[in-house]
Amino acid sequence: MIGDDIEITVVDIRGDRVRLGITAPQSVSVHRKEVYEAIRRENIEASRTKVQDLSQLDSLLGGPPKPEEEDKDKKQKPNNRGGARKGDEGEKR
């Protein structure tokens, strides 16, 4: 046990190999050491991205948005939930 909520179990032993089972809450990341180190290296490298590197992104994605497209995005979309609202009686026949 590690703490109150992480359990390590020996699942299998074959020769010089040991298989472990790990039970942990979903909020706890569990990785082999080499996988953890690779993730850490990638995160460090990604954090070093410079503004110059991002300047090429517009051309790769087809250029910056056109002014009319920006205006459309800024407008609120209507609420299309449907159904009657409080106070709406609908048409009586």
C-alpha positions as a Markdown table, in Angstrom:
| # | Residue | x | y | z |
|---|---|---|---|---|
| 1 | Met | 0.0 | 0.0 | 0.0 |
| 2 | Ile | 1.0 | 3.6 | -0.7 |
| 3 | Gly | -1.0 | 5.9 | 1.4 |
| 4 | Asp | -4.6 | 4.9 | 1.9 |
| 5 | Asp | -5.7 | 4.6 | -1.7 |
| 6 | Ile | -2.9 | 3.1 | -3.8 |
| 7 | Glu | -2.4 | -0.6 | -3.8 |
| 8 | Ile | 0.5 | -2.5 | -5.5 |
| 9 | Thr | 0.0 | -6.2 | -6.1 |
| 10 | Val | 2.5 | -8.8 | -7.5 |
| 11 | Val | 0.6 | -10.4 | -10.3 |
| 12 | Asp | 3.1 | -12.8 | -11.7 |
| 13 | Ile | 6.8 | -13.8 | -11.3 |
| 14 | Arg | 8.5 | -15.6 | -14.2 |
| 15 | Gly | 12.3 | -15.9 | -14.1 |
| 16 | Asp | 13.7 | -12.5 | -13.7 |
| 17 | Arg | 10.5 | -10.7 | -14.6 |
| 18 | Val | 7.9 | -9.4 | -12.1 |
| 19 | Arg | 4.5 | -8.2 | -13.2 |
| 20 | Leu | 2.8 | -5.7 | -10.9 |
| 21 | Gly | -0.8 | -4.6 | -10.7 |
| 22 | Ile | -1.6 | -1.1 | -9.5 |
| 23 | Thr | -4.9 | 0.1 | -8.2 |
| 24 | Ala | -5.2 | 3.8 | -7.8 |
| 25 | Pro | -7.8 | 6.6 | -8.0 |
| 26 | Gln | -8.3 | 8.0 | -11.5 |
| 27 | Ser | -6.9 | 11.3 | -10.3 |
| 28 | Val | -3.5 | 9.7 | -9.8 |
| 29 | Ser | -1.4 | 9.2 | -12.9 |
| 30 | Val | 0.5 | 5.8 | -13.0 |
| 31 | His | 3.3 | 5.3 | -15.6 |
| 32 | Arg | 6.4 | 3.3 | -15.9 |
| 33 | Lys | 9.5 | 5.4 | -15.2 |
| 34 | Glu | 10.6 | 5.6 | -18.9 |
| 35 | Val | 7.1 | 6.7 | -20.0 |
| 36 | Tyr | 6.9 | 9.3 | -17.2 |
| 37 | Glu | 10.4 | 10.7 | -18.2 |
| 38 | Ala | 9.3 | 10.9 | -21.9 |
| 39 | Ile | 6.1 | 12.7 | -21.0 |
| 40 | Arg | 8.1 | 15.1 | -18.7 |
| 41 | Arg | 10.7 | 15.8 | -21.5 |
| 42 | Glu | 7.9 | 16.5 | -24.0 |
| 43 | Asn | 6.2 | 18.9 | -21.6 |
| 44 | Ile | 9.4 | 20.8 | -21.0 |
| 45 | Glu | 10.1 | 21.0 | -24.7 |
| 46 | Ala | 6.5 | 22.2 | -25.4 |
| 47 | Ser | 6.8 | 24.9 | -22.7 |
| 48 | Arg | 9.8 | 26.3 | -24.6 |
| 49 | Thr | 7.7 | 27.3 | -27.7 |
| 50 | Lys | 8.5 | 30.8 | -28.8 |
| 51 | Val | 6.2 | 33.4 | -30.3 |
| 52 | Gln | 8.2 | 33.1 | -33.6 |
| 53 | Asp | 7.4 | 29.4 | -33.7 |
| 54 | Leu | 3.7 | 30.2 | -33.5 |
| 55 | Ser | 3.8 | 32.9 | -36.2 |
| 56 | Gln | 3.9 | 30.2 | -38.9 |
| 57 | Leu | 0.7 | 28.7 | -37.5 |
| 58 | Asp | -1.6 | 31.0 | -39.4 |
| 59 | Ser | -0.2 | 30.0 | -42.8 |
| 60 | Leu | -0.4 | 26.3 | -41.9 |
| 61 | Leu | -4.0 | 26.7 | -40.9 |
| 62 | Gly | -5.0 | 28.7 | -44.0 |
| 63 | Gly | -4.3 | 32.2 | -42.8 |
| 64 | Pro | -5.8 | 34.4 | -40.2 |
| 65 | Pro | -9.6 | 34.6 | -40.0 |
| 66 | Lys | -11.3 | 37.2 | -42.3 |
| 67 | Pro | -12.9 | 40.2 | -40.5 |
| 68 | Glu | -16.5 | 39.1 | -41.4 |
| 69 | Glu | -15.8 | 35.6 | -39.9 |
| 70 | Glu | -14.6 | 37.2 | -36.7 |
| 71 | Asp | -17.8 | 39.3 | -36.6 |
| 72 | Lys | -19.9 | 36.1 | -37.0 |
| 73 | Asp | -18.1 | 34.4 | -34.2 |
| 74 | Lys | -18.7 | 37.3 | -31.9 |
| 75 | Lys | -22.4 | 37.4 | -32.4 |
| 76 | Gln | -24.5 | 35.4 | -30.0 |
| 77 | Lys | -26.2 | 32.4 | -31.4 |
| 78 | Pro | -29.9 | 32.1 | -30.7 |
| 79 | Asn | -31.2 | 29.8 | -28.0 |
| 80 | Asn | -32.8 | 26.9 | -29.9 |
| 81 | Arg | -33.8 | 24.8 | -26.9 |
| 82 | Gly | -37.4 | 24.7 | -28.0 |
| 83 | Gly | -40.4 | 24.2 | -25.8 |
| 84 | Ala | -42.7 | 26.8 | -24.3 |
| 85 | Arg | -41.4 | 29.5 | -22.0 |
| 86 | Lys | -43.1 | 30.4 | -18.8 |
| 87 | Gly | -46.1 | 32.6 | -19.7 |
| 88 | Asp | -46.4 | 31.3 | -23.2 |
| 89 | Glu | -49.9 | 29.8 | -23.7 |
| 90 | Gly | -49.4 | 28.9 | -27.3 |
| 91 | Glu | -52.2 | 29.2 | -29.9 |
| 92 | Lys | -55.7 | 28.3 | -28.6 |
| 93 | Arg | -58.1 | 26.6 | -30.9 |
